[in-house]
Amino acid sequence: MASPTPLHGTELIDCANANAKEGIQAAANLCGYSGDIVTFERELQTAAHQMGIQLHGFQDLKKKAEVSTQPQGEIVAPDSATEL
């Protein structure tokens, strides 16, 4: 659900991060910036700076989202309920 007003601070970072896979246009809309990409990115960088997070732009969030969806490690499980 899109925010009726532009988000700022932690809420903006959380919203942008949660919607990074959808792309910058969708994330801007859902975070309350209704397609104003320039303001969205500026506010995102301001919020990140205030929180002490190094963020060069929305692309950093998108890359992080893509990496986190890849499976990590290997699943180890018994072959059956009776065999280990």
N, CA, C and O atoms as a Maestro MAE file, in Angstrom:
{
 s_m_m2io_version
 :::
 2.0.0
}

f_m_ct {
 s_m_title
 :::
 protein
 m_atom[336] {
  # First column is atom index #
  i_m_mmod_type
  r_m_x_coord
  r_m_y_coord
  r_m_z_coord
  i_m_residue_number
  s_m_chain_name
  s_m_pdb_residue_name
  s_m_pdb_atom_name
  i_m_atomic_number
  :::
  1 25 0.842 -1.170 0.000 1 A "MET " " N  " 7
  2 3 0.000 0.000 0.000 1 A "MET " " CA " 6
  3 2 0.896 1.244 0.000 1 A "MET " " C  " 6
  4 15 1.838 1.339 0.787 1 A "MET " " O  " 8
  5 25 0.601 2.167 -0.864 2 A "ALA " " N  " 7
  6 3 1.397 3.388 -0.986 2 A "ALA " " CA " 6
  7 2 1.120 4.341 0.173 2 A "ALA " " C  " 6
  8 15 -0.008 4.466 0.649 2 A "ALA " " O  " 8
  9 25 2.172 4.996 0.601 3 A "SER " " N  " 7
  10 3 2.035 5.984 1.665 3 A "SER " " CA " 6
  11 2 1.334 7.227 1.106 3 A "SER " " C  " 6
  12 15 1.660 7.669 0.005 3 A "SER " " O  " 8
  13 25 0.382 7.795 1.844 4 A "PRO " " N  " 7
  14 3 -0.310 8.992 1.358 4 A "PRO " " CA " 6
  15 2 0.578 10.247 1.392 4 A "PRO " " C  " 6
  16 15 0.320 11.208 0.667 4 A "PRO " " O  " 8
  17 25 1.607 10.237 2.219 5 A "THR " " N  " 7
  18 3 2.544 11.358 2.290 5 A "THR " " CA " 6
  19 2 3.967 10.816 2.160 5 A "THR " " C  " 6
  20 15 4.215 9.659 2.502 5 A "THR " " O  " 8
  21 25 4.898 11.625 1.674 6 A "PRO " " N  " 7
  22 3 6.273 11.153 1.536 6 A "PRO " " CA " 6
  23 2 6.880 10.737 2.879 6 A "PRO " " C  " 6
  24 15 6.769 11.445 3.880 6 A "PRO " " O  " 8
  25 25 7.515 9.582 2.866 7 A "LEU " " N  " 7
  26 3 8.168 9.080 4.068 7 A "LEU " " CA " 6
  27 2 9.546 9.709 4.214 7 A "LEU " " C  " 6
  28 15 10.129 10.183 3.239 7 A "LEU " " O  " 8
  29 25 10.057 9.710 5.430 8 A "HIS " " N  " 7
  30 3 11.377 10.263 5.727 8 A "HIS " " CA " 6
  31 2 12.056 9.366 6.749 8 A "HIS " " C  " 6
  32 15 11.406 8.546 7.397 8 A "HIS " " O  " 8
  33 25 13.366 9.525 6.890 9 A "GLY " " N  " 7
  34 3 14.128 8.822 7.921 9 A "GLY " " CA " 6
  35 2 14.077 7.318 7.796 9 A "GLY " " C  " 6
  36 15 14.144 6.767 6.698 9 A "GLY " " O  " 8
  37 25 13.957 6.659 8.937 10 A "THR " " N  " 7
  38 3 13.955 5.205 9.002 10 A "THR " " CA " 6
  39 2 12.822 4.602 8.190 10 A "THR " " C  " 6
  40 15 13.002 3.577 7.533 10 A "THR " " O  " 8
  41 25 11.660 5.231 8.231 11 A "GLU " " N  " 7
  42 3 10.517 4.704 7.483 11 A "GLU " " CA " 6
  43 2 10.796 4.697 5.982 11 A "GLU " " C  " 6
  44 15 10.416 3.758 5.283 11 A "GLU " " O  " 8
  45 25 11.455 5.736 5.490 12 A "LEU " " N  " 7
  46 3 11.797 5.806 4.069 12 A "LEU " " CA " 6
  47 2 12.800 4.709 3.705 12 A "LEU " " C  " 6
  48 15 12.630 4.026 2.695 12 A "LEU " " O  " 8
  49 25 13.836 4.538 4.518 13 A "ILE " " N  " 7
  50 3 14.837 3.505 4.258 13 A "ILE " " CA " 6
  51 2 14.170 2.132 4.239 13 A "ILE " " C  " 6
  52 15 14.425 1.332 3.339 13 A "ILE " " O  " 8
  53 25 13.325 1.855 5.218 14 A "ASP " " N  " 7
  54 3 12.643 0.563 5.301 14 A "ASP " " CA " 6
  55 2 11.748 0.324 4.087 14 A "ASP " " C  " 6
  56 15 11.755 -0.765 3.512 14 A "ASP " " O  " 8
  57 25 10.985 1.333 3.702 15 A "CYS " " N  " 7
  58 3 10.077 1.219 2.560 15 A "CYS " " CA " 6
  59 2 10.858 1.005 1.265 15 A "CYS " " C  " 6
  60 15 10.525 0.125 0.472 15 A "CYS " " O  " 8
  61 25 11.887 1.805 1.057 16 A "ALA " " N  " 7
  62 3 12.697 1.694 -0.165 16 A "ALA " " CA " 6
  63 2 13.383 0.331 -0.231 16 A "ALA " " C  " 6
  64 15 13.441 -0.292 -1.291 16 A "ALA " " O  " 8
  65 25 13.895 -0.119 0.893 17 A "ASN " " N  " 7
  66 3 14.563 -1.415 0.952 17 A "ASN " " CA " 6
  67 2 13.585 -2.553 0.662 17 A "ASN " " C  " 6
  68 15 13.917 -3.485 -0.070 17 A "ASN " " O  " 8
  69 25 12.402 -2.480 1.226 18 A "ALA " " N  " 7
  70 3 11.396 -3.521 1.032 18 A "ALA " " CA " 6
  71 2 10.907 -3.583 -0.415 18 A "ALA " " C  " 6
  72 15 10.473 -4.640 -0.875 18 A "ALA " " O  " 8
  73 25 10.971 -2.474 -1.129 19 A "ASN " " N  " 7
  74 3 10.453 -2.420 -2.491 19 A "ASN " " CA " 6
  75 2 11.541 -2.291 -3.549 19 A "ASN " " C  " 6
  76 15 11.249 -1.969 -4.701 19 A "ASN " " O  " 8
  77 25 12.781 -2.537 -3.172 20 A "ALA " " N  " 7
  78 3 13.912 -2.360 -4.087 20 A "ALA " " CA " 6
  79 2 13.803 -3.258 -5.319 20 A "ALA " " C  " 6
  80 15 14.158 -2.842 -6.422 20 A "ALA " " O  " 8
  81 25 13.316 -4.483 -5.137 21 A "LYS " " N  " 7
  82 3 13.206 -5.415 -6.265 21 A "LYS " " CA " 6
  83 2 12.248 -4.909 -7.340 21 A "LYS " " C  " 6
  84 15 12.393 -5.246 -8.515 21 A "LYS " " O  " 8
  85 25 11.275 -4.107 -6.939 22 A "GLU " " N  " 7
  86 3 10.258 -3.622 -7.873 22 A "GLU " " CA " 6
  87 2 10.764 -2.504 -8.771 22 A "GLU " " C  " 6
  88 15 10.135 -2.187 -9.781 22 A "GLU " " O  " 8
  89 25 11.890 -1.905 -8.415 23 A "GLY " " N  " 7
  90 3 12.454 -0.820 -9.211 23 A "GLY " " CA " 6
  91 2 12.214 0.525 -8.563 23 A "GLY " " C  " 6
  92 15 11.392 0.660 -7.657 23 A "GLY " " O  " 8
  93 25 12.944 1.518 -9.040 24 A "ILE " " N  " 7
  94 3 12.919 2.839 -8.417 24 A "ILE " " CA " 6
  95 2 11.569 3.538 -8.560 24 A "ILE " " C  " 6
  96 15 11.126 4.211 -7.629 24 A "ILE " " O  " 8
  97 25 10.912 3.392 -9.704 25 A "GLN " " N  " 7
  98 3 9.616 4.044 -9.926 25 A "GLN " " CA " 6
  99 2 8.577 3.517 -8.936 25 A "GLN " " C  " 6
  100 15 7.860 4.292 -8.303 25 A "GLN " " O  " 8
  101 25 8.504 2.198 -8.812 26 A "ALA " " N  " 7
  102 3 7.541 1.594 -7.884 26 A "ALA " " CA " 6
  103 2 7.868 1.954 -6.447 26 A "ALA " " C  " 6
  104 15 6.969 2.270 -5.667 26 A "ALA " " O  " 8
  105 25 9.153 1.912 -6.084 27 A "ALA " " N  " 7
  106 3 9.548 2.243 -4.720 27 A "ALA " " CA " 6
  107 2 9.209 3.697 -4.390 27 A "ALA " " C  " 6
  108 15 8.718 3.991 -3.300 27 A "ALA " " O  " 8
  109 25 9.471 4.600 -5.328 28 A "ALA " " N  " 7
  110 3 9.140 6.017 -5.106 28 A "ALA " " CA " 6
  111 2 7.646 6.187 -4.889 28 A "ALA " " C  " 6
  112 15 7.229 6.919 -3.992 28 A "ALA " " O  " 8
  113 25 6.845 5.527 -5.694 29 A "ASN " " N  " 7
  114 3 5.383 5.616 -5.539 29 A "ASN " " CA " 6
  115 2 4.931 5.071 -4.189 29 A "ASN " " C  " 6
  116 15 4.133 5.700 -3.494 29 A "ASN " " O  " 8
  117 25 5.443 3.901 -3.824 30 A "LEU " " N  " 7
  118 3 5.021 3.269 -2.577 30 A "LEU " " CA " 6
  119 2 5.509 4.018 -1.340 30 A "LEU " " C  " 6
  120 15 4.899 3.922 -0.275 30 A "LEU " " O  " 8
  121 25 6.603 4.760 -1.475 31 A "CYS " " N  " 7
  122 3 7.140 5.533 -0.349 31 A "CYS " " CA " 6
  123 2 6.545 6.940 -0.284 31 A "CYS " " C  " 6
  124 15 6.960 7.755 0.540 31 A "CYS " " O  " 8
  125 25 5.575 7.222 -1.152 32 A "GLY " " N  " 7
  126 3 4.849 8.491 -1.081 32 A "GLY " " CA " 6
  127 2 5.372 9.601 -1.969 32 A "GLY " " C  " 6
  128 15 4.964 10.752 -1.810 32 A "GLY " " O  " 8
  129 25 6.260 9.294 -2.897 33 A "TYR " " N  " 7
  130 3 6.844 10.341 -3.741 33 A "TYR " " CA " 6
  131 2 6.214 10.399 -5.132 33 A "TYR " " C  " 6
  132 15 6.682 11.147 -5.990 33 A "TYR " " O  " 8
  133 25 5.176 9.631 -5.359 34 A "SER " " N  " 7
  134 3 4.388 9.594 -6.597 34 A "SER " " CA " 6
  135 2 5.178 9.926 -7.871 34 A "SER " " C  " 6
  136 15 4.815 10.825 -8.629 34 A "SER " " O  " 8
  137 25 6.241 9.196 -8.078 35 A "GLY " " N  " 7
  138 3 7.002 9.337 -9.312 35 A "GLY " " CA " 6
  139 2 8.058 10.421 -9.321 35 A "GLY " " C  " 6
  140 15 8.755 10.573 -10.325 35 A "GLY " " O  " 8
  141 25 8.208 11.183 -8.248 36 A "ASP " " N  " 7
  142 3 9.246 12.223 -8.190 36 A "ASP " " CA " 6
  143 2 10.559 11.554 -7.779 36 A "ASP " " C  " 6
  144 15 10.951 11.577 -6.613 36 A "ASP " " O  " 8
  145 25 11.218 10.965 -8.761 37 A "ILE " " N  " 7
  146 3 12.416 10.166 -8.525 37 A "ILE " " CA " 6
  147 2 13.556 11.007 -7.940 37 A "ILE " " C  " 6
  148 15 14.275 10.545 -7.054 37 A "ILE " " O  " 8
  149 25 13.717 12.220 -8.426 38 A "VAL " " N  " 7
  150 3 14.816 13.084 -7.966 38 A "VAL " " CA " 6
  151 2 14.680 13.358 -6.470 38 A "VAL " " C  " 6
  152 15 15.644 13.207 -5.720 38 A "VAL " " O  " 8
  153 25 13.499 13.755 -6.041 39 A "THR " " N  " 7
  154 3 13.271 14.039 -4.616 39 A "THR " " CA " 6
  155 2 13.376 12.759 -3.793 39 A "THR " " C  " 6
  156 15 13.928 12.765 -2.692 39 A "THR " " O  " 8
  157 25 12.850 11.674 -4.326 40 A "PHE " " N  " 7
  158 3 12.916 10.386 -3.639 40 A "PHE " " CA " 6
  159 2 14.368 10.003 -3.355 40 A "PHE " " C  " 6
  160 15 14.709 9.662 -2.223 40 A "PHE " " O  " 8
  161 25 15.221 10.058 -4.374 41 A "GLU " " N  " 7
  162 3 16.627 9.687 -4.172 41 A "GLU " " CA " 6
  163 2 17.338 10.658 -3.242 41 A "GLU " " C  " 6
  164 15 18.162 10.237 -2.430 41 A "GLU " " O  " 8
  165 25 17.037 11.941 -3.344 42 A "ARG " " N  " 7
  166 3 17.675 12.927 -2.464 42 A "ARG " " CA " 6
  167 2 17.295 12.658 -1.012 42 A "ARG " " C  " 6
  168 15 18.155 12.663 -0.131 42 A "ARG " " O  " 8
  169 25 16.017 12.425 -0.766 43 A "GLU " " N  " 7
  170 3 15.551 12.152 0.598 43 A "GLU " " CA " 6
  171 2 16.082 10.813 1.110 43 A "GLU " " C  " 6
  172 15 16.356 10.665 2.301 43 A "GLU " " O  " 8
  173 25 16.224 9.852 0.222 44 A "LEU " " N  " 7
  174 3 16.774 8.560 0.595 44 A "LEU " " CA " 6
  175 2 18.231 8.710 1.041 44 A "LEU " " C  " 6
  176 15 18.641 8.129 2.046 44 A "LEU " " O  " 8
  177 25 19.000 9.483 0.296 45 A "GLN " " N  " 7
  178 3 20.399 9.713 0.669 45 A "GLN " " CA " 6
  179 2 20.506 10.517 1.961 45 A "GLN " " C  " 6
  180 15 21.380 10.245 2.784 45 A "GLN " " O  " 8
  181 25 19.635 11.496 2.148 46 A "THR " " N  " 7
  182 3 19.623 12.281 3.382 46 A "THR " " CA " 6
  183 2 19.318 11.384 4.578 46 A "THR " " C  " 6
  184 15 19.988 11.464 5.608 46 A "THR " " O  " 8
  185 25 18.311 10.534 4.439 47 A "ALA " " N  " 7
  186 3 17.935 9.627 5.532 47 A "ALA " " CA " 6
  187 2 19.081 8.667 5.854 47 A "ALA " " C  " 6
  188 15 19.375 8.412 7.021 47 A "ALA " " O  " 8
  189 25 19.720 8.141 4.816 48 A "ALA " " N  " 7
  190 3 20.834 7.217 5.027 48 A "ALA " " CA " 6
  191 2 21.988 7.926 5.733 48 A "ALA " " C  " 6
  192 15 22.594 7.369 6.649 48 A "ALA " " O  " 8
  193 25 22.290 9.139 5.314 49 A "HIS " " N  " 7
  194 3 23.373 9.907 5.933 49 A "HIS " " CA " 6
  195 2 23.078 10.160 7.412 49 A "HIS " " C  " 6
  196 15 23.967 10.015 8.251 49 A "HIS " " O  " 8
  197 25 21.847 10.536 7.736 50 A "GLN " " N  " 7
  198 3 21.463 10.804 9.120 50 A "GLN " " CA " 6
  199 2 21.555 9.553 9.986 50 A "GLN " " C  " 6
  200 15 21.799 9.638 11.190 50 A "GLN " " O  " 8
  201 25 21.357 8.388 9.364 51 A "MET " " N  " 7
  202 3 21.419 7.128 10.105 51 A "MET " " CA " 6
  203 2 22.823 6.542 10.116 51 A "MET " " C  " 6
  204 15 23.058 5.524 10.767 51 A "MET " " O  " 8
  205 25 23.758 7.164 9.407 52 A "GLY " " N  " 7
  206 3 25.122 6.667 9.356 52 A "GLY " " CA " 6
  207 2 25.303 5.505 8.399 52 A "GLY " " C  " 6
  208 15 26.232 4.711 8.545 52 A "GLY " " O  " 8
  209 25 24.413 5.405 7.418 53 A "ILE " " N  " 7
  210 3 24.477 4.336 6.426 53 A "ILE " " CA " 6
  211 2 25.096 4.897 5.156 53 A "ILE " " C  " 6
  212 15 24.712 5.971 4.693 53 A "ILE " " O  " 8
  213 25 26.050 4.173 4.598 54 A "GLN " " N  " 7
  214 3 26.656 4.607 3.344 54 A "GLN " " CA " 6
  215 2 25.778 4.111 2.197 54 A "GLN " " C  " 6
  216 15 25.676 2.908 1.955 54 A "GLN " " O  " 8
  217 25 25.154 5.045 1.503 55 A "LEU " " N  " 7
  218 3 24.240 4.727 0.413 55 A "LEU " " CA " 6
  219 2 24.477 5.727 -0.702 55 A "LEU " " C  " 6
  220 15 24.273 6.928 -0.521 55 A "LEU " " O  " 8
  221 25 24.904 5.240 -1.846 56 A "HIS " " N  " 7
  222 3 25.204 6.132 -2.963 56 A "HIS " " CA " 6
  223 2 23.984 6.387 -3.833 56 A "HIS " " C  " 6
  224 15 24.000 7.291 -4.668 56 A "HIS " " O  " 8
  225 25 22.949 5.621 -3.655 57 A "GLY " " N  " 7
  226 3 21.728 5.793 -4.430 57 A "GLY " " CA " 6
  227 2 20.857 4.561 -4.310 57 A "GLY " " C  " 6
  228 15 21.210 3.583 -3.651 57 A "GLY " " O  " 8
  229 25 19.720 4.635 -4.958 58 A "PHE " " N  " 7
  230 3 18.760 3.532 -4.913 58 A "PHE " " CA " 6
  231 2 19.372 2.238 -5.435 58 A "PHE " " C  " 6
  232 15 19.026 1.158 -4.956 58 A "PHE " " O  " 8
  233 25 20.263 2.328 -6.395 59 A "GLN " " N  " 7
  234 3 20.878 1.132 -6.975 59 A "GLN " " CA " 6
  235 2 21.579 0.284 -5.913 59 A "GLN " " C  " 6
  236 15 21.636 -0.939 -6.044 59 A "GLN " " O  " 8
  237 25 22.113 0.913 -4.862 60 A "ASP " " N  " 7
  238 3 22.742 0.158 -3.776 60 A "ASP " " CA " 6
  239 2 21.723 -0.744 -3.087 60 A "ASP " " C  " 6
  240 15 22.035 -1.884 -2.745 60 A "ASP " " O  " 8
  241 25 20.511 -0.242 -2.882 61 A "LEU " " N  " 7
  242 3 19.461 -1.049 -2.256 61 A "LEU " " CA " 6
  243 2 19.040 -2.179 -3.180 61 A "LEU " " C  " 6
  244 15 18.816 -3.305 -2.736 61 A "LEU " " O  " 8
  245 25 18.934 -1.874 -4.461 62 A "LYS " " N  " 7
  246 3 18.513 -2.883 -5.422 62 A "LYS " " CA " 6
  247 2 19.534 -4.016 -5.499 62 A "LYS " " C  " 6
  248 15 19.157 -5.187 -5.550 62 A "LYS " " O  " 8
  249 25 20.817 -3.678 -5.508 63 A "LYS " " N  " 7
  250 3 21.868 -4.701 -5.536 63 A "LYS " " CA " 6
  251 2 21.805 -5.567 -4.282 63 A "LYS " " C  " 6
  252 15 21.953 -6.787 -4.352 63 A "LYS " " O  " 8
  253 25 21.585 -4.929 -3.138 64 A "LYS " " N  " 7
  254 3 21.497 -5.659 -1.869 64 A "LYS " " CA " 6
  255 2 20.309 -6.618 -1.889 64 A "LYS " " C  " 6
  256 15 20.410 -7.745 -1.404 64 A "LYS " " O  " 8
  257 25 19.184 -6.173 -2.449 65 A "ALA " " N  " 7
  258 3 17.993 -7.017 -2.521 65 A "ALA " " CA " 6
  259 2 18.222 -8.211 -3.433 65 A "ALA " " C  " 6
  260 15 17.757 -9.312 -3.140 65 A "ALA " " O  " 8
  261 25 18.931 -8.005 -4.532 66 A "GLU " " N  " 7
  262 3 19.204 -9.101 -5.457 66 A "GLU " " CA " 6
  263 2 20.131 -10.132 -4.833 66 A "GLU " " C  " 6
  264 15 19.938 -11.333 -5.026 66 A "GLU " " O  " 8
  265 25 21.124 -9.686 -4.095 67 A "VAL " " N  " 7
  266 3 22.066 -10.592 -3.451 67 A "VAL " " CA " 6
  267 2 21.375 -11.393 -2.354 67 A "VAL " " C  " 6
  268 15 21.632 -12.588 -2.208 67 A "VAL " " O  " 8
  269 25 20.504 -10.753 -1.583 68 A "SER " " N  " 7
  270 3 19.882 -11.433 -0.450 68 A "SER " " CA " 6
  271 2 18.860 -12.482 -0.867 68 A "SER " " C  " 6
  272 15 18.472 -13.307 -0.040 68 A "SER " " O  " 8
  273 25 18.410 -12.480 -2.119 69 A "THR " " N  " 7
  274 3 17.445 -13.483 -2.560 69 A "THR " " CA " 6
  275 2 18.114 -14.754 -3.049 69 A "THR " " C  " 6
  276 15 17.437 -15.760 -3.262 69 A "THR " " O  " 8
  277 25 19.421 -14.731 -3.230 70 A "GLN " " N  " 7
  278 3 20.129 -15.921 -3.661 70 A "GLN " " CA " 6
  279 2 20.307 -16.855 -2.471 70 A "GLN " " C  " 6
  280 15 20.623 -16.409 -1.368 70 A "GLN " " O  " 8
  281 25 20.104 -18.152 -2.696 71 A "PRO " " N  " 7
  282 3 20.257 -19.092 -1.583 71 A "PRO " " CA " 6
  283 2 21.679 -19.088 -1.046 71 A "PRO " " C  " 6
  284 15 22.646 -18.992 -1.803 71 A "PRO " " O  " 8
  285 25 21.786 -19.190 0.241 72 A "GLN " " N  " 7
  286 3 23.086 -19.189 0.908 72 A "GLN " " CA " 6
  287 2 23.345 -20.589 1.452 72 A "GLN " " C  " 6
  288 15 22.482 -21.167 2.113 72 A "GLN " " O  " 8
  289 25 24.517 -21.133 1.182 73 A "GLY " " N  " 7
  290 3 24.896 -22.417 1.745 73 A "GLY " " CA " 6
  291 2 24.180 -23.585 1.101 73 A "GLY " " C  " 6
  292 15 23.629 -23.485 0.005 73 A "GLY " " O  " 8
  293 25 24.208 -24.690 1.814 74 A "GLU " " N  " 7
  294 3 23.629 -25.924 1.305 74 A "GLU " " CA " 6
  295 2 22.675 -26.486 2.354 74 A "GLU " " C  " 6
  296 15 22.949 -26.412 3.552 74 A "GLU " " O  " 8
  297 25 21.564 -27.043 1.908 75 A "ILE " " N  " 7
  298 3 20.605 -27.651 2.823 75 A "ILE " " CA " 6
  299 2 21.075 -29.058 3.158 75 A "ILE " " C  " 6
  300 15 21.341 -29.869 2.272 75 A "ILE " " O  " 8
  301 25 21.170 -29.327 4.445 76 A "VAL " " N  " 7
  302 3 21.579 -30.645 4.911 76 A "VAL " " CA " 6
  303 2 20.389 -31.260 5.635 76 A "VAL " " C  " 6
  304 15 19.887 -30.715 6.618 76 A "VAL " " O  " 8
  305 25 19.953 -32.403 5.127 77 A "ALA " " N  " 7
  306 3 18.794 -33.066 5.729 77 A "ALA " " CA " 6
  307 2 18.932 -34.564 5.517 77 A "ALA " " C  " 6
  308 15 19.635 -34.998 4.605 77 A "ALA " " O  " 8
  309 25 18.271 -35.359 6.344 78 A "PRO " " N  " 7
  310 3 18.314 -36.808 6.152 78 A "PRO " " CA " 6
  311 2 17.642 -37.195 4.842 78 A "PRO " " C  " 6
  312 15 16.772 -36.478 4.348 78 A "PRO " " O  " 8
  313 25 18.055 -38.346 4.273 79 A "ASP " " N  " 7
  314 3 17.456 -38.822 3.026 79 A "ASP " " CA " 6
  315 2 16.005 -39.233 3.228 79 A "ASP " " C  " 6
  316 15 15.176 -39.093 2.329 79 A "ASP " " O  " 8
  317 25 15.714 -39.732 4.402 80 A "SER " " N  " 7
  318 3 14.327 -40.123 4.710 80 A "SER " " CA " 6
  319 2 14.128 -39.983 6.229 80 A "SER " " C  " 6
  320 15 15.051 -39.622 6.959 80 A "SER " " O  " 8
  321 25 12.931 -40.270 6.673 81 A "ALA " " N  " 7
  322 3 12.644 -40.155 8.113 81 A "ALA " " CA " 6
  323 2 13.412 -41.181 8.923 81 A "ALA " " C  " 6
  324 15 13.639 -40.970 10.115 81 A "ALA " " O  " 8
  325 25 13.825 -42.303 8.303 82 A "THR " " N  " 7
  326 3 14.528 -43.335 9.043 82 A "THR " " CA " 6
  327 2 16.013 -43.416 8.729 82 A "THR " " C  " 6
  328 15 16.749 -44.089 9.450 82 A "THR " " O  " 8
  329 25 16.480 -42.750 7.671 83 A "GLU " " N  " 7
  330 3 17.894 -42.789 7.290 83 A "GLU " " CA " 6
  331 2 18.529 -41.420 7.484 83 A "GLU " " C  " 6
  332 15 17.947 -40.389 7.147 83 A "GLU " " O  " 8
  333 25 19.739 -41.439 8.036 84 A "LEU " " N  " 7
  334 3 20.479 -40.200 8.178 84 A "LEU " " CA " 6
  335 2 21.490 -40.045 7.089 84 A "LEU " " C  " 6
  336 15 22.211 -39.048 7.053 84 A "LEU " " O  " 8
  :::
 }
 m_bond[335] {
  # First column is bond index #
  i_m_from
  i_m_to
  i_m_order
  :::
  1 1 2 1
  2 2 3 1
  3 3 4 2
  4 3 5 1
  5 5 6 1
  6 6 7 1
  7 7 8 2
  8 7 9 1
  9 9 10 1
  10 10 11 1
  11 11 12 2
  12 11 13 1
  13 13 14 1
  14 14 15 1
  15 15 16 2
  16 15 17 1
  17 17 18 1
  18 18 19 1
  19 19 20 2
  20 19 21 1
  21 21 22 1
  22 22 23 1
  23 23 24 2
  24 23 25 1
  25 25 26 1
  26 26 27 1
  27 27 28 2
  28 27 29 1
  29 29 30 1
  30 30 31 1
  31 31 32 2
  32 31 33 1
  33 33 34 1
  34 34 35 1
  35 35 36 2
  36 35 37 1
  37 37 38 1
  38 38 39 1
  39 39 40 2
  40 39 41 1
  41 41 42 1
  42 42 43 1
  43 43 44 2
  44 43 45 1
  45 45 46 1
  46 46 47 1
  47 47 48 2
  48 47 49 1
  49 49 50 1
  50 50 51 1
  51 51 52 2
  52 51 53 1
  53 53 54 1
  54 54 55 1
  55 55 56 2
  56 55 57 1
  57 57 58 1
  58 58 59 1
  59 59 60 2
  60 59 61 1
  61 61 62 1
  62 62 63 1
  63 63 64 2
  64 63 65 1
  65 65 66 1
  66 66 67 1
  67 67 68 2
  68 67 69 1
  69 69 70 1
  70 70 71 1
  71 71 72 2
  72 71 73 1
  73 73 74 1
  74 74 75 1
  75 75 76 2
  76 75 77 1
  77 77 78 1
  78 78 79 1
  79 79 80 2
  80 79 81 1
  81 81 82 1
  82 82 83 1
  83 83 84 2
  84 83 85 1
  85 85 86 1
  86 86 87 1
  87 87 88 2
  88 87 89 1
  89 89 90 1
  90 90 91 1
  91 91 92 2
  92 91 93 1
  93 93 94 1
  94 94 95 1
  95 95 96 2
  96 95 97 1
  97 97 98 1
  98 98 99 1
  99 99 100 2
  100 99 101 1
  101 101 102 1
  102 102 103 1
  103 103 104 2
  104 103 105 1
  105 105 106 1
  106 106 107 1
  107 107 108 2
  108 107 109 1
  109 109 110 1
  110 110 111 1
  111 111 112 2
  112 111 113 1
  113 113 114 1
  114 114 115 1
  115 115 116 2
  116 115 117 1
  117 117 118 1
  118 118 119 1
  119 119 120 2
  120 119 121 1
  121 121 122 1
  122 122 123 1
  123 123 124 2
  124 123 125 1
  125 125 126 1
  126 126 127 1
  127 127 128 2
  128 127 129 1
  129 129 130 1
  130 130 131 1
  131 131 132 2
  132 131 133 1
  133 133 134 1
  134 134 135 1
  135 135 136 2
  136 135 137 1
  137 137 138 1
  138 138 139 1
  139 139 140 2
  140 139 141 1
  141 141 142 1
  142 142 143 1
  143 143 144 2
  144 143 145 1
  145 145 146 1
  146 146 147 1
  147 147 148 2
  148 147 149 1
  149 149 150 1
  150 150 151 1
  151 151 152 2
  152 151 153 1
  153 153 154 1
  154 154 155 1
  155 155 156 2
  156 155 157 1
  157 157 158 1
  158 158 159 1
  159 159 160 2
  160 159 161 1
  161 161 162 1
  162 162 163 1
  163 163 164 2
  164 163 165 1
  165 165 166 1
  166 166 167 1
  167 167 168 2
  168 167 169 1
  169 169 170 1
  170 170 171 1
  171 171 172 2
  172 171 173 1
  173 173 174 1
  174 174 175 1
  175 175 176 2
  176 175 177 1
  177 177 178 1
  178 178 179 1
  179 179 180 2
  180 179 181 1
  181 181 182 1
  182 182 183 1
  183 183 184 2
  184 183 185 1
  185 185 186 1
  186 186 187 1
  187 187 188 2
  188 187 189 1
  189 189 190 1
  190 190 191 1
  191 191 192 2
  192 191 193 1
  193 193 194 1
  194 194 195 1
  195 195 196 2
  196 195 197 1
  197 197 198 1
  198 198 199 1
  199 199 200 2
  200 199 201 1
  201 201 202 1
  202 202 203 1
  203 203 204 2
  204 203 205 1
  205 205 206 1
  206 206 207 1
  207 207 208 2
  208 207 209 1
  209 209 210 1
  210 210 211 1
  211 211 212 2
  212 211 213 1
  213 213 214 1
  214 214 215 1
  215 215 216 2
  216 215 217 1
  217 217 218 1
  218 218 219 1
  219 219 220 2
  220 219 221 1
  221 221 222 1
  222 222 223 1
  223 223 224 2
  224 223 225 1
  225 225 226 1
  226 226 227 1
  227 227 228 2
  228 227 229 1
  229 229 230 1
  230 230 231 1
  231 231 232 2
  232 231 233 1
  233 233 234 1
  234 234 235 1
  235 235 236 2
  236 235 237 1
  237 237 238 1
  238 238 239 1
  239 239 240 2
  240 239 241 1
  241 241 242 1
  242 242 243 1
  243 243 244 2
  244 243 245 1
  245 245 246 1
  246 246 247 1
  247 247 248 2
  248 247 249 1
  249 249 250 1
  250 250 251 1
  251 251 252 2
  252 251 253 1
  253 253 254 1
  254 254 255 1
  255 255 256 2
  256 255 257 1
  257 257 258 1
  258 258 259 1
  259 259 260 2
  260 259 261 1
  261 261 262 1
  262 262 263 1
  263 263 264 2
  264 263 265 1
  265 265 266 1
  266 266 267 1
  267 267 268 2
  268 267 269 1
  269 269 270 1
  270 270 271 1
  271 271 272 2
  272 271 273 1
  273 273 274 1
  274 274 275 1
  275 275 276 2
  276 275 277 1
  277 277 278 1
  278 278 279 1
  279 279 280 2
  280 279 281 1
  281 281 282 1
  282 282 283 1
  283 283 284 2
  284 283 285 1
  285 285 286 1
  286 286 287 1
  287 287 288 2
  288 287 289 1
  289 289 290 1
  290 290 291 1
  291 291 292 2
  292 291 293 1
  293 293 294 1
  294 294 295 1
  295 295 296 2
  296 295 297 1
  297 297 298 1
  298 298 299 1
  299 299 300 2
  300 299 301 1
  301 301 302 1
  302 302 303 1
  303 303 304 2
  304 303 305 1
  305 305 306 1
  306 306 307 1
  307 307 308 2
  308 307 309 1
  309 309 310 1
  310 310 311 1
  311 311 312 2
  312 311 313 1
  313 313 314 1
  314 314 315 1
  315 315 316 2
  316 315 317 1
  317 317 318 1
  318 318 319 1
  319 319 320 2
  320 319 321 1
  321 321 322 1
  322 322 323 1
  323 323 324 2
  324 323 325 1
  325 325 326 1
  326 326 327 1
  327 327 328 2
  328 327 329 1
  329 329 330 1
  330 330 331 1
  331 331 332 2
  332 331 333 1
  333 333 334 1
  334 334 335 1
  335 335 336 2
  :::
 }
}
